[in-house]
Amino acid sequence: MVVAFNVTGGGHGEWAVLQVTGELDLVTSPVLRQRVHDAVAEGRHSVVLDLSEVFFCDSSGVGVLIASRRLIRSCQGQLRLILPARGAEDGSHVNRVLGALGVRRLFDVHPDLDSAVSTEADPLSA
C-alpha cells in the first residue's frame, strides 16, 4: 500500500499554516523540515503545523517537530500543533507518540485551526 505524503501551505493572518497528511517518517520528514525552514526564511515566525491527517509518526518525525520548535523559538516565534482531541481509542497517533516519548509538554497543542491561530489560544493540556 502506497500512502501519499503531502505538505500544503497557506496563511491565516500572521500565521503560516502547514497542513501535513500521510506518514511522517524517515523518508518524508525531510520534506516537512524543509517547508518549516522555508516559512522561517520567508519571515514567517508564527507557524501552525496541522497534523490532524498524519496517521503515523516515527522518531524521525518527532525529531523534525522538536527541531522545528527549536528553530522557531530561536527567532522568537511561535509553533503550534493541531492534534484533534478524540477518544482514547481513535486519538491522534502523533499525540500518542509525543506522550509516550515524554515530549508532548514541549508543544502548544490545539484541537483545530481556529484555536491554534487565536490570540486567546488555550492549548490542550498535556
KOLGU-4560 file (N, C-alpha, C; in nm, 3 decimals, padded with zeros to 5 digits):
<recs>
<n_xx: 00.084 n_yy: -00.117 n_zz: 00.000 ca_xx: 00.000 ca_yy: 00.000 ca_zz: 00.000 c_xx: 00.089 c_yy: 00.125 c_zz: 00.000 mol: A seq: 1 type: MET>
<n_xx: 00.072 n_yy: 00.210 n_zz: -00.098 ca_xx: 00.147 ca_yy: 00.335 ca_zz: -00.107 c_xx: 00.061 c_yy: 00.446 c_zz: -00.048 mol: A seq: 2 type: VAL>
<n_xx: 00.120 n_yy: 00.519 n_zz: 00.046 ca_xx: 00.048 ca_yy: 00.627 ca_zz: 00.112 c_xx: 00.111 c_yy: 00.759 c_zz: 00.071 mol: A seq: 3 type: VAL>
<n_xx: 00.029 n_yy: 00.848 n_zz: 00.024 ca_xx: 00.079 ca_yy: 00.978 ca_zz: -00.020 c_xx: 00.109 c_yy: 01.066 c_zz: 00.100 mol: A seq: 4 type: ALA>
<n_xx: 00.226 n_yy: 01.128 n_zz: 00.097 ca_xx: 00.263 ca_yy: 01.227 ca_zz: 00.197 c_xx: 00.259 c_yy: 01.361 c_zz: 00.129 mol: A seq: 5 type: PHE>
<n_xx: 00.203 n_yy: 01.460 n_zz: 00.198 ca_xx: 00.191 ca_yy: 01.591 ca_zz: 00.138 c_xx: 00.196 c_yy: 01.698 c_zz: 00.246 mol: A seq: 6 type: ASN>
<n_xx: 00.260 n_yy: 01.809 n_zz: 00.211 ca_xx: 00.261 ca_yy: 01.926 ca_zz: 00.298 c_xx: 00.212 c_yy: 02.042 c_zz: 00.213 mol: A seq: 7 type: VAL>
<n_xx: 00.098 n_yy: 02.098 n_zz: 00.250 ca_xx: 00.046 ca_yy: 02.214 ca_zz: 00.178 c_xx: 00.051 c_yy: 02.333 c_zz: 00.271 mol: A seq: 8 type: THR>
<n_xx: 00.076 n_yy: 02.447 n_zz: 00.212 ca_xx: 00.092 ca_yy: 02.567 ca_zz: 00.292 c_xx: -00.010 c_yy: 02.672 c_zz: 00.261 mol: A seq: 9 type: GLY>
<n_xx: -00.029 n_yy: 02.757 n_zz: 00.357 ca_xx: -00.120 ca_yy: 02.869 ca_zz: 00.342 c_xx: -00.094 c_yy: 02.967 c_zz: 00.454 mol: A seq: 10 type: GLY>
<n_xx: -00.178 n_yy: 03.064 n_zz: 00.462 ca_xx: -00.163 ca_yy: 03.162 ca_zz: 00.567 c_xx: -00.296 c_yy: 03.187 c_zz: 00.635 mol: A seq: 11 type: GLY>
<n_xx: -00.287 n_yy: 03.233 n_zz: 00.754 ca_xx: -00.406 ca_yy: 03.272 ca_zz: 00.830 c_xx: -00.363 c_yy: 03.390 c_zz: 00.915 mol: A seq: 12 type: HIS>
<n_xx: -00.377 n_yy: 03.510 n_zz: 00.860 ca_xx: -00.327 ca_yy: 03.629 ca_zz: 00.929 c_xx: -00.176 c_yy: 03.623 c_zz: 00.936 mol: A seq: 13 type: GLY>
<n_xx: -00.123 n_yy: 03.642 n_zz: 01.056 ca_xx: 00.023 ca_yy: 03.639 ca_zz: 01.075 c_xx: 00.079 c_yy: 03.498 c_zz: 01.076 mol: A seq: 14 type: GLU>
<n_xx: -00.006 n_yy: 03.398 n_zz: 01.076 ca_xx: 00.036 ca_yy: 03.258 ca_zz: 01.090 c_xx: 00.058 c_yy: 03.192 c_zz: 00.955 mol: A seq: 15 type: TRP>
<n_xx: 00.170 n_yy: 03.122 n_zz: 00.941 ca_xx: 00.190 ca_yy: 03.029 ca_zz: 00.831 c_xx: 00.130 c_yy: 02.896 c_zz: 00.875 mol: A seq: 16 type: ALA>
<n_xx: 00.047 n_yy: 02.839 n_zz: 00.793 ca_xx: -00.020 ca_yy: 02.714 ca_zz: 00.829 c_xx: 00.026 c_yy: 02.606 c_zz: 00.730 mol: A seq: 17 type: VAL>
<n_xx: 00.087 n_yy: 02.501 n_zz: 00.783 ca_xx: 00.131 ca_yy: 02.388 ca_zz: 00.702 c_xx: 00.045 c_yy: 02.268 c_zz: 00.737 mol: A seq: 18 type: LEU>
<n_xx: -00.029 n_yy: 02.218 n_zz: 00.639 ca_xx: -00.115 ca_yy: 02.102 ca_zz: 00.661 c_xx: -00.041 c_yy: 01.978 c_zz: 00.611 mol: A seq: 19 type: GLN>
<n_xx: -00.024 n_yy: 01.884 n_zz: 00.702 ca_xx: 00.055 ca_yy: 01.765 ca_zz: 00.674 c_xx: -00.039 c_yy: 01.644 c_zz: 00.669 mol: A seq: 20 type: VAL>
<n_xx: -00.022 n_yy: 01.562 n_zz: 00.565 ca_xx: -00.104 ca_yy: 01.442 ca_zz: 00.552 c_xx: -00.015 c_yy: 01.322 c_zz: 00.522 mol: A seq: 21 type: THR>
<n_xx: -00.056 n_yy: 01.206 n_zz: 00.571 ca_xx: 00.016 ca_yy: 01.082 ca_zz: 00.543 c_xx: 00.101 c_yy: 01.037 c_zz: 00.659 mol: A seq: 22 type: GLY>
<n_xx: 00.212 n_yy: 00.972 n_zz: 00.625 ca_xx: 00.304 ca_yy: 00.919 ca_zz: 00.725 c_xx: 00.424 c_yy: 01.012 c_zz: 00.740 mol: A seq: 23 type: GLU>
<n_xx: 00.456 n_yy: 01.046 n_zz: 00.863 ca_xx: 00.572 ca_yy: 01.131 ca_zz: 00.893 c_xx: 00.682 c_yy: 01.039 c_zz: 00.946 mol: A seq: 24 type: LEU>
<n_xx: 00.775 n_yy: 01.003 n_zz: 00.855 ca_xx: 00.877 ca_yy: 00.905 ca_zz: 00.890 c_xx: 01.012 c_yy: 00.944 c_zz: 00.834 mol: A seq: 25 type: ASP>
<n_xx: 01.106 n_yy: 00.852 n_zz: 00.834 ca_xx: 01.242 ca_yy: 00.877 ca_zz: 00.788 c_xx: 01.246 c_yy: 00.929 c_zz: 00.645 mol: A seq: 26 type: LEU>
<n_xx: 01.160 n_yy: 00.879 n_zz: 00.561 ca_xx: 01.159 ca_yy: 00.918 ca_zz: 00.420 c_xx: 01.094 c_yy: 01.055 c_zz: 00.400 mol: A seq: 27 type: VAL>
<n_xx: 00.987 n_yy: 01.083 n_zz: 00.473 ca_xx: 00.908 ca_yy: 01.204 ca_zz: 00.448 c_xx: 00.943 c_yy: 01.323 c_zz: 00.537 mol: A seq: 28 type: THR>
<n_xx: 01.004 n_yy: 01.297 n_zz: 00.652 ca_xx: 01.029 ca_yy: 01.406 ca_zz: 00.746 c_xx: 01.119 c_yy: 01.517 c_zz: 00.689 mol: A seq: 29 type: SER>
<n_xx: 01.215 n_yy: 01.488 n_zz: 00.600 ca_xx: 01.293 ca_yy: 01.598 ca_zz: 00.543 c_xx: 01.209 c_yy: 01.699 c_zz: 00.464 mol: A seq: 30 type: PRO>
<n_xx: 01.099 n_yy: 01.653 n_zz: 00.407 ca_xx: 01.009 ca_yy: 01.743 ca_zz: 00.334 c_xx: 00.948 c_yy: 01.844 c_zz: 00.430 mol: A seq: 31 type: VAL>
<n_xx: 00.900 n_yy: 01.796 n_zz: 00.544 ca_xx: 00.842 ca_yy: 01.887 ca_zz: 00.643 c_xx: 00.949 c_yy: 01.981 c_zz: 00.698 mol: A seq: 32 type: LEU>
<n_xx: 01.067 n_yy: 01.928 n_zz: 00.726 ca_xx: 01.176 ca_yy: 02.011 ca_zz: 00.777 c_xx: 01.203 c_yy: 02.126 c_zz: 00.680 mol: A seq: 33 type: ARG>
<n_xx: 01.210 n_yy: 02.095 n_zz: 00.550 ca_xx: 01.238 ca_yy: 02.199 ca_zz: 00.451 c_xx: 01.126 c_yy: 02.302 c_zz: 00.443 mol: A seq: 34 type: GLN>
<n_xx: 01.002 n_yy: 02.257 n_zz: 00.452 ca_xx: 00.889 ca_yy: 02.350 ca_zz: 00.445 c_xx: 00.889 c_yy: 02.445 c_zz: 00.564 mol: A seq: 35 type: ARG>
<n_xx: 00.923 n_yy: 02.396 n_zz: 00.683 ca_xx: 00.932 ca_yy: 02.482 ca_zz: 00.801 c_xx: 01.046 c_yy: 02.582 c_zz: 00.782 mol: A seq: 36 type: VAL>
<n_xx: 01.160 n_yy: 02.534 n_zz: 00.735 ca_xx: 01.274 ca_yy: 02.623 ca_zz: 00.711 c_xx: 01.238 c_yy: 02.730 c_zz: 00.607 mol: A seq: 37 type: HIS>
<n_xx: 01.166 n_yy: 02.691 n_zz: 00.504 ca_xx: 01.124 ca_yy: 02.787 ca_zz: 00.401 c_xx: 01.034 c_yy: 02.896 c_zz: 00.460 mol: A seq: 38 type: ASP>
<n_xx: 00.940 n_yy: 02.855 n_zz: 00.544 ca_xx: 00.850 ca_yy: 02.952 ca_zz: 00.607 c_xx: 00.928 c_yy: 03.051 c_zz: 00.691 mol: A seq: 39 type: ALA>
<n_xx: 01.023 n_yy: 03.001 n_zz: 00.770 ca_xx: 01.103 ca_yy: 03.089 ca_zz: 00.856 c_xx: 01.190 c_yy: 03.180 c_zz: 00.770 mol: A seq: 40 type: VAL>
<n_xx: 01.247 n_yy: 03.128 n_zz: 00.661 ca_xx: 01.329 ca_yy: 03.209 ca_zz: 00.572 c_xx: 01.249 c_yy: 03.321 c_zz: 00.506 mol: A seq: 41 type: ALA>
<n_xx: 01.119 n_yy: 03.298 n_zz: 00.489 ca_xx: 01.030 ca_yy: 03.400 ca_zz: 00.433 c_xx: 00.985 c_yy: 03.500 c_zz: 00.538 mol: A seq: 42 type: GLU>
<n_xx: 01.033 n_yy: 03.484 n_zz: 00.662 ca_xx: 00.998 ca_yy: 03.577 ca_zz: 00.768 c_xx: 00.874 c_yy: 03.539 c_zz: 00.846 mol: A seq: 43 type: GLY>
<n_xx: 00.822 n_yy: 03.419 n_zz: 00.823 ca_xx: 00.704 ca_yy: 03.371 ca_zz: 00.895 c_xx: 00.751 c_yy: 03.301 c_zz: 01.021 mol: A seq: 44 type: ARG>
<n_xx: 00.742 n_yy: 03.369 n_zz: 01.135 ca_xx: 00.791 ca_yy: 03.312 ca_zz: 01.260 c_xx: 00.679 c_yy: 03.261 c_zz: 01.350 mol: A seq: 45 type: HIS>
<n_xx: 00.558 n_yy: 03.270 n_zz: 01.303 ca_xx: 00.443 ca_yy: 03.210 ca_zz: 01.372 c_xx: 00.391 c_yy: 03.101 c_zz: 01.280 mol: A seq: 46 type: SER>
<n_xx: 00.410 n_yy: 02.977 n_zz: 01.323 ca_xx: 00.380 ca_yy: 02.862 ca_zz: 01.236 c_xx: 00.287 c_yy: 02.766 c_zz: 01.307 mol: A seq: 47 type: VAL>
<n_xx: 00.186 n_yy: 02.721 n_zz: 01.232 ca_xx: 00.095 ca_yy: 02.617 ca_zz: 01.278 c_xx: 00.119 c_yy: 02.495 c_zz: 01.191 mol: A seq: 48 type: VAL>
<n_xx: 00.143 n_yy: 02.382 n_zz: 01.255 ca_xx: 00.152 ca_yy: 02.255 ca_zz: 01.183 c_xx: 00.025 c_yy: 02.176 c_zz: 01.210 mol: A seq: 49 type: LEU>
<n_xx: -00.055 n_yy: 02.160 n_zz: 01.106 ca_xx: -00.179 ca_yy: 02.084 ca_zz: 01.119 c_xx: -00.146 c_yy: 01.937 c_zz: 01.094 mol: A seq: 50 type: ASP>
<n_xx: -00.139 n_yy: 01.862 n_zz: 01.201 ca_xx: -00.103 ca_yy: 01.720 ca_zz: 01.195 c_xx: -00.225 c_yy: 01.629 c_zz: 01.209 mol: A seq: 51 type: LEU>
<n_xx: -00.343 n_yy: 01.685 n_zz: 01.191 ca_xx: -00.465 ca_yy: 01.608 ca_zz: 01.213 c_xx: -00.482 c_yy: 01.493 c_zz: 01.112 mol: A seq: 52 type: SER>
<n_xx: -00.415 n_yy: 01.501 n_zz: 00.996 ca_xx: -00.425 ca_yy: 01.394 ca_zz: 00.896 c_xx: -00.298 c_yy: 01.310 c_zz: 00.887 mol: A seq: 53 type: GLU>
<n_xx: -00.213 n_yy: 01.318 n_zz: 00.989 ca_xx: -00.095 ca_yy: 01.232 ca_zz: 00.997 c_xx: -00.133 c_yy: 01.110 c_zz: 01.079 mol: A seq: 54 type: VAL>
<n_xx: -00.127 n_yy: 00.993 n_zz: 01.017 ca_xx: -00.172 ca_yy: 00.875 ca_zz: 01.089 c_xx: -00.057 c_yy: 00.786 c_zz: 01.135 mol: A seq: 55 type: PHE>
<n_xx: 00.068 n_yy: 00.825 n_zz: 01.103 ca_xx: 00.184 ca_yy: 00.752 ca_zz: 01.154 c_xx: 00.298 c_yy: 00.850 c_zz: 01.171 mol: A seq: 56 type: PHE>
<n_xx: 00.371 n_yy: 00.839 n_zz: 01.281 ca_xx: 00.485 ca_yy: 00.926 ca_zz: 01.307 c_xx: 00.591 c_yy: 00.844 c_zz: 01.380 mol: A seq: 57 type: CYS>
<n_xx: 00.712 n_yy: 00.839 n_zz: 01.324 ca_xx: 00.820 ca_yy: 00.769 ca_zz: 01.392 c_xx: 00.915 c_yy: 00.869 c_zz: 01.456 mol: A seq: 58 type: ASP>
<n_xx: 01.028 n_yy: 00.821 n_zz: 01.505 ca_xx: 01.121 ca_yy: 00.908 ca_zz: 01.575 c_xx: 01.179 c_yy: 01.017 c_zz: 01.485 mol: A seq: 59 type: SER>
<n_xx: 01.189 n_yy: 00.991 n_zz: 01.356 ca_xx: 01.236 ca_yy: 01.094 ca_zz: 01.263 c_xx: 01.137 c_yy: 01.210 c_zz: 01.256 mol: A seq: 60 type: SER>
<n_xx: 01.010 n_yy: 01.176 n_zz: 01.256 ca_xx: 00.907 ca_yy: 01.279 ca_zz: 01.256 c_xx: 00.909 c_yy: 01.360 c_zz: 01.384 mol: A seq: 61 type: GLY>
<n_xx: 00.924 n_yy: 01.293 n_zz: 01.497 ca_xx: 00.933 ca_yy: 01.363 ca_zz: 01.625 c_xx: 01.055 c_yy: 01.453 c_zz: 01.625 mol: A seq: 62 type: VAL>
<n_xx: 01.165 n_yy: 01.405 n_zz: 01.570 ca_xx: 01.287 ca_yy: 01.485 ca_zz: 01.561 c_xx: 01.266 c_yy: 01.613 c_zz: 01.482 mol: A seq: 63 type: GLY>
<n_xx: 01.191 n_yy: 01.604 n_zz: 01.373 ca_xx: 01.161 ca_yy: 01.723 ca_zz: 01.293 c_xx: 01.074 c_yy: 01.820 c_zz: 01.372 mol: A seq: 64 type: VAL>
<n_xx: 00.978 n_yy: 01.770 n_zz: 01.446 ca_xx: 00.893 ca_yy: 01.857 ca_zz: 01.526 c_xx: 00.975 c_yy: 01.930 c_zz: 01.633 mol: A seq: 65 type: LEU>
<n_xx: 01.065 n_yy: 01.858 n_zz: 01.698 ca_xx: 01.149 ca_yy: 01.921 ca_zz: 01.801 c_xx: 01.245 c_yy: 02.022 c_zz: 01.738 mol: A seq: 66 type: ILE>
<n_xx: 01.304 n_yy: 01.986 n_zz: 01.624 ca_xx: 01.395 ca_yy: 02.079 ca_zz: 01.555 c_xx: 01.320 c_yy: 02.203 c_zz: 01.508 mol: A seq: 67 type: ALA>
<n_xx: 01.197 n_yy: 02.185 n_zz: 01.462 ca_xx: 01.115 ca_yy: 02.299 ca_zz: 01.418 c_xx: 01.085 c_yy: 02.391 c_zz: 01.535 mol: A seq: 68 type: SER>
<n_xx: 01.054 n_yy: 02.332 n_zz: 01.648 ca_xx: 01.029 ca_yy: 02.412 ca_zz: 01.769 c_xx: 01.153 c_yy: 02.492 c_zz: 01.805 mol: A seq: 69 type: ARG>
<n_xx: 01.268 n_yy: 02.428 n_zz: 01.801 ca_xx: 01.393 ca_yy: 02.495 ca_zz: 01.836 c_xx: 01.422 c_yy: 02.610 c_zz: 01.739 mol: A seq: 70 type: ARG>
<n_xx: 01.406 n_yy: 02.585 n_zz: 01.609 ca_xx: 01.431 ca_yy: 02.688 ca_zz: 01.508 c_xx: 01.340 c_yy: 02.809 c_zz: 01.527 mol: A seq: 71 type: LEU>
<n_xx: 01.213 n_yy: 02.784 n_zz: 01.544 ca_xx: 01.116 ca_yy: 02.893 ca_zz: 01.555 c_xx: 01.136 c_yy: 02.970 c_zz: 01.685 mol: A seq: 72 type: ILE>
<n_xx: 01.166 n_yy: 02.900 n_zz: 01.792 ca_xx: 01.193 ca_yy: 02.969 ca_zz: 01.919 c_xx: 01.319 c_yy: 03.055 c_zz: 01.910 mol: A seq: 73 type: ARG>
<n_xx: 01.418 n_yy: 03.012 n_zz: 01.831 ca_xx: 01.540 ca_yy: 03.091 ca_zz: 01.815 c_xx: 01.513 c_yy: 03.223 c_zz: 01.743 mol: A seq: 74 type: SER>
<n_xx: 01.401 n_yy: 03.230 n_zz: 01.673 ca_xx: 01.359 ca_yy: 03.353 ca_zz: 01.604 c_xx: 01.254 c_yy: 03.429 c_zz: 01.685 mol: A seq: 75 type: CYS>
<n_xx: 01.236 n_yy: 03.392 n_zz: 01.812 ca_xx: 01.134 ca_yy: 03.448 ca_zz: 01.899 c_xx: 00.994 c_yy: 03.430 c_zz: 01.837 mol: A seq: 76 type: GLN>
<n_xx: 00.976 n_yy: 03.318 n_zz: 01.769 ca_xx: 00.847 ca_yy: 03.288 ca_zz: 01.707 c_xx: 00.767 c_yy: 03.191 c_zz: 01.790 mol: A seq: 77 type: GLY>
<n_xx: 00.657 n_yy: 03.145 n_zz: 01.731 ca_xx: 00.567 ca_yy: 03.052 ca_zz: 01.798 c_xx: 00.536 c_yy: 02.935 c_zz: 01.706 mol: A seq: 78 type: GLN>
<n_xx: 00.538 n_yy: 02.815 n_zz: 01.761 ca_xx: 00.498 ca_yy: 02.696 ca_zz: 01.689 c_xx: 00.379 c_yy: 02.635 c_zz: 01.762 mol: A seq: 79 type: LEU>
<n_xx: 00.274 n_yy: 02.610 n_zz: 01.687 ca_xx: 00.156 ca_yy: 02.545 ca_zz: 01.743 c_xx: 00.121 c_yy: 02.425 c_zz: 01.658 mol: A seq: 80 type: ARG>
<n_xx: 00.079 n_yy: 02.317 n_zz: 01.724 ca_xx: 00.041 ca_yy: 02.195 ca_zz: 01.655 c_xx: -00.109 c_yy: 02.177 c_zz: 01.664 mol: A seq: 81 type: LEU>
<n_xx: -00.168 n_yy: 02.125 n_zz: 01.557 ca_xx: -00.309 ca_yy: 02.085 ca_zz: 01.560 c_xx: -00.313 c_yy: 01.933 c_zz: 01.567 mol: A seq: 82 type: ILE>
<n_xx: -00.362 n_yy: 01.885 n_zz: 01.679 ca_xx: -00.382 ca_yy: 01.742 ca_zz: 01.703 c_xx: -00.521 c_yy: 01.729 c_zz: 01.762 mol: A seq: 83 type: LEU>
<n_xx: -00.620 n_yy: 01.695 n_zz: 01.681 ca_xx: -00.759 ca_yy: 01.693 ca_zz: 01.730 c_xx: -00.778 c_yy: 01.607 c_zz: 01.853 mol: A seq: 84 type: PRO>
<n_xx: -00.858 n_yy: 01.659 n_zz: 01.943 ca_xx: -00.894 ca_yy: 01.583 ca_zz: 02.063 c_xx: -00.995 c_yy: 01.478 c_zz: 02.022 mol: A seq: 85 type: ALA>
<n_xx: -00.961 n_yy: 01.354 n_zz: 02.045 ca_xx: -01.051 ca_yy: 01.243 ca_zz: 02.013 c_xx: -01.049 c_yy: 01.147 c_zz: 02.130 mol: A seq: 86 type: ARG>
<n_xx: -01.133 n_yy: 01.049 n_zz: 02.123 ca_xx: -01.136 ca_yy: 00.947 ca_zz: 02.227 c_xx: -01.004 c_yy: 00.871 c_zz: 02.231 mol: A seq: 87 type: GLY>
<n_xx: -00.978 n_yy: 00.805 n_zz: 02.341 ca_xx: -00.850 ca_yy: 00.735 ca_zz: 02.360 c_xx: -00.826 c_yy: 00.630 c_zz: 02.253 mol: A seq: 88 type: ALA>
<n_xx: -00.932 n_yy: 00.568 n_zz: 02.202 ca_xx: -00.912 ca_yy: 00.459 ca_zz: 02.107 c_xx: -00.883 c_yy: 00.508 c_zz: 01.966 mol: A seq: 89 type: GLU>
<n_xx: -00.934 n_yy: 00.624 n_zz: 01.927 ca_xx: -00.905 ca_yy: 00.672 ca_zz: 01.792 c_xx: -00.834 c_yy: 00.807 c_zz: 01.796 mol: A seq: 90 type: ASP>
<n_xx: -00.765 n_yy: 00.834 n_zz: 01.906 ca_xx: -00.692 ca_yy: 00.959 ca_zz: 01.922 c_xx: -00.578 c_yy: 00.971 c_zz: 01.823 mol: A seq: 91 type: GLY>
<n_xx: -00.525 n_yy: 01.088 n_zz: 01.813 ca_xx: -00.418 ca_yy: 01.118 ca_zz: 01.720 c_xx: -00.294 c_yy: 01.032 c_zz: 01.748 mol: A seq: 92 type: SER>
<n_xx: -00.246 n_yy: 00.965 n_zz: 01.646 ca_xx: -00.125 ca_yy: 00.884 ca_zz: 01.660 c_xx: -00.008 c_yy: 00.972 c_zz: 01.703 mol: A seq: 93 type: HIS>
<n_xx: 00.004 n_yy: 01.089 n_zz: 01.642 ca_xx: 00.114 ca_yy: 01.179 ca_zz: 01.677 c_xx: 00.106 c_yy: 01.217 c_zz: 01.824 mol: A seq: 94 type: VAL>
<n_xx: -00.012 n_yy: 01.246 n_zz: 01.872 ca_xx: -00.031 ca_yy: 01.282 ca_zz: 02.012 c_xx: 00.015 c_yy: 01.168 c_zz: 02.104 mol: A seq: 95 type: ASN>
<n_xx: -00.021 n_yy: 01.046 n_zz: 02.068 ca_xx: 00.018 ca_yy: 00.929 ca_zz: 02.149 c_xx: 00.170 c_yy: 00.910 c_zz: 02.147 mol: A seq: 96 type: ARG>
<n_xx: 00.232 n_yy: 00.929 n_zz: 02.031 ca_xx: 00.377 ca_yy: 00.913 ca_zz: 02.021 c_xx: 00.448 c_yy: 01.020 c_zz: 02.104 mol: A seq: 97 type: VAL>
<n_xx: 00.404 n_yy: 01.145 n_zz: 02.091 ca_xx: 00.466 ca_yy: 01.253 ca_zz: 02.169 c_xx: 00.452 c_yy: 01.227 c_zz: 02.318 mol: A seq: 98 type: LEU>
<n_xx: 00.335 n_yy: 01.180 n_zz: 02.359 ca_xx: 00.311 ca_yy: 01.148 ca_zz: 02.500 c_xx: 00.398 c_yy: 01.033 c_zz: 02.548 mol: A seq: 99 type: GLY>
<n_xx: 00.408 n_yy: 00.928 n_zz: 02.467 ca_xx: 00.488 ca_yy: 00.812 ca_zz: 02.506 c_xx: 00.635 c_yy: 00.846 c_zz: 02.520 mol: A seq: 100 type: ALA>
<n_xx: 00.683 n_yy: 00.939 n_zz: 02.440 ca_xx: 00.824 ca_yy: 00.980 ca_zz: 02.446 c_xx: 00.849 c_yy: 01.087 c_zz: 02.552 mol: A seq: 101 type: LEU>
<n_xx: 00.742 n_yy: 01.138 n_zz: 02.611 ca_xx: 00.757 ca_yy: 01.239 ca_zz: 02.716 c_xx: 00.788 c_yy: 01.378 c_zz: 02.664 mol: A seq: 102 type: GLY>
<n_xx: 00.759 n_yy: 01.405 n_zz: 02.537 ca_xx: 00.789 ca_yy: 01.537 ca_zz: 02.481 c_xx: 00.662 c_yy: 01.616 c_zz: 02.447 mol: A seq: 103 type: VAL>
<n_xx: 00.547 n_yy: 01.561 n_zz: 02.473 ca_xx: 00.419 ca_yy: 01.628 ca_zz: 02.442 c_xx: 00.411 c_yy: 01.765 c_zz: 02.508 mol: A seq: 104 type: ARG>
<n_xx: 00.464 n_yy: 01.777 n_zz: 02.628 ca_xx: 00.456 ca_yy: 01.902 ca_zz: 02.704 c_xx: 00.537 c_yy: 02.014 c_zz: 02.641 mol: A seq: 105 type: ARG>
<n_xx: 00.628 n_yy: 01.981 n_zz: 02.549 ca_xx: 00.709 ca_yy: 02.083 ca_zz: 02.482 c_xx: 00.628 c_yy: 02.164 c_zz: 02.381 mol: A seq: 106 type: LEU>
<n_xx: 00.514 n_yy: 02.111 n_zz: 02.341 ca_xx: 00.440 ca_yy: 02.171 ca_zz: 02.231 c_xx: 00.309 c_yy: 02.235 c_zz: 02.276 mol: A seq: 107 type: PHE>
<n_xx: 00.275 n_yy: 02.340 n_zz: 02.204 ca_xx: 00.150 ca_yy: 02.413 ca_zz: 02.222 c_xx: 00.050 c_yy: 02.345 c_zz: 02.127 mol: A seq: 108 type: ASP>
<n_xx: -00.037 n_yy: 02.258 n_zz: 02.182 ca_xx: -00.125 ca_yy: 02.174 ca_zz: 02.101 c_xx: -00.268 c_yy: 02.226 c_zz: 02.107 mol: A seq: 109 type: VAL>
<n_xx: -00.333 n_yy: 02.227 n_zz: 01.991 ca_xx: -00.470 ca_yy: 02.276 ca_zz: 01.978 c_xx: -00.555 c_yy: 02.176 c_zz: 01.901 mol: A seq: 110 type: HIS>
<n_xx: -00.687 n_yy: 02.179 n_zz: 01.922 ca_xx: -00.774 ca_yy: 02.082 ca_zz: 01.856 c_xx: -00.812 c_yy: 02.119 c_zz: 01.713 mol: A seq: 111 type: PRO>
<n_xx: -00.798 n_yy: 02.248 n_zz: 01.677 ca_xx: -00.839 ca_yy: 02.291 ca_zz: 01.543 c_xx: -00.769 c_yy: 02.422 c_zz: 01.506 mol: A seq: 112 type: ASP>
<n_xx: -00.784 n_yy: 02.463 n_zz: 01.381 ca_xx: -00.715 ca_yy: 02.582 ca_zz: 01.331 c_xx: -00.761 c_yy: 02.709 c_zz: 01.402 mol: A seq: 113 type: LEU>
<n_xx: -00.891 n_yy: 02.723 n_zz: 01.423 ca_xx: -00.940 ca_yy: 02.845 ca_zz: 01.489 c_xx: -00.875 c_yy: 02.864 c_zz: 01.625 mol: A seq: 114 type: ASP>
<n_xx: -00.863 n_yy: 02.757 n_zz: 01.701 ca_xx: -00.800 ca_yy: 02.764 ca_zz: 01.832 c_xx: -00.651 c_yy: 02.794 c_zz: 01.819 mol: A seq: 115 type: SER>
<n_xx: -00.586 n_yy: 02.734 n_zz: 01.722 ca_xx: -00.441 ca_yy: 02.749 ca_zz: 01.706 c_xx: -00.401 c_yy: 02.891 c_zz: 01.669 mol: A seq: 116 type: ALA>
<n_xx: -00.482 n_yy: 02.960 n_zz: 01.591 ca_xx: -00.445 ca_yy: 03.094 ca_zz: 01.545 c_xx: -00.506 c_yy: 03.205 c_zz: 01.630 mol: A seq: 117 type: VAL>
<n_xx: -00.581 n_yy: 03.167 n_zz: 01.731 ca_xx: -00.644 ca_yy: 03.264 ca_zz: 01.818 c_xx: -00.542 c_yy: 03.336 c_zz: 01.904 mol: A seq: 118 type: SER>
<n_xx: -00.564 n_yy: 03.465 n_zz: 01.925 ca_xx: -00.476 ca_yy: 03.541 ca_zz: 02.014 c_xx: -00.501 c_yy: 03.502 c_zz: 02.159 mol: A seq: 119 type: THR>
<n_xx: -00.616 n_yy: 03.444 n_zz: 02.184 ca_xx: -00.651 ca_yy: 03.397 ca_zz: 02.319 c_xx: -00.644 c_yy: 03.245 c_zz: 02.324 mol: A seq: 120 type: GLU>
<n_xx: -00.543 n_yy: 03.191 n_zz: 02.257 ca_xx: -00.531 ca_yy: 03.047 ca_zz: 02.244 c_xx: -00.523 c_yy: 02.979 c_zz: 02.380 mol: A seq: 121 type: ALA>
<n_xx: -00.598 n_yy: 02.872 n_zz: 02.392 ca_xx: -00.599 ca_yy: 02.791 ca_zz: 02.514 c_xx: -00.561 c_yy: 02.649 c_zz: 02.473 mol: A seq: 122 type: ASP>
<n_xx: -00.430 n_yy: 02.615 n_zz: 02.482 ca_xx: -00.386 ca_yy: 02.484 ca_zz: 02.435 c_xx: -00.446 c_yy: 02.371 c_zz: 02.517 mol: A seq: 123 type: PRO>
<n_xx: -00.449 n_yy: 02.253 n_zz: 02.454 ca_xx: -00.494 ca_yy: 02.133 ca_zz: 02.524 c_xx: -00.389 c_yy: 02.095 c_zz: 02.628 mol: A seq: 124 type: LEU>
<n_xx: -00.433 n_yy: 02.043 n_zz: 02.737 ca_xx: -00.339 ca_yy: 02.004 ca_zz: 02.841 c_xx: -00.262 c_yy: 01.881 c_zz: 02.797 mol: A seq: 125 type: SER>
<n_xx: -00.141 n_yy: 01.867 n_zz: 02.852 ca_xx: -00.058 ca_yy: 01.751 ca_zz: 02.819 c_xx: -00.112 c_yy: 01.632 c_zz: 02.892 mol: A seq: 126 type: ALA>
</recs>
